[in-house]
């Protein structure tokens, strides 16, 4: 079984709102979405309180997390919240 979620919409969401985790929420992977959102909120909070090195680390972690899932989505290995593959349109 394949997911009913749109591949094109998923790729656009990860490309535009990747560090916010919107693509995870769209496909039903709520924990990953909240993790992405948490990393971004922590980054902003750490910048506000002038803990620059730690803020940079959390930002880098958020970017790595986003790029990893973007790669999995582009190559067709990304699964939605129910475990179904989001297939690349032919």
C-alpha angles and dihedrals in degrees: 000000000000129000122262089218115110117253092207094050091047093051092047092050094049090046095050105028100021101134091047091059095232091142091058091052091048094055094041100255095132099169092054089047093052090046091054091046091047092052091052093047090049090050092053093044092050091049090051093053090045098247091139100167093052091044090054091050092052091046091051090048090051092050093048090049091050095046091049093054092041088056092048090050095048094050092047100250098112118112128203125232092281094051097256120136119250099224128214110245114247 
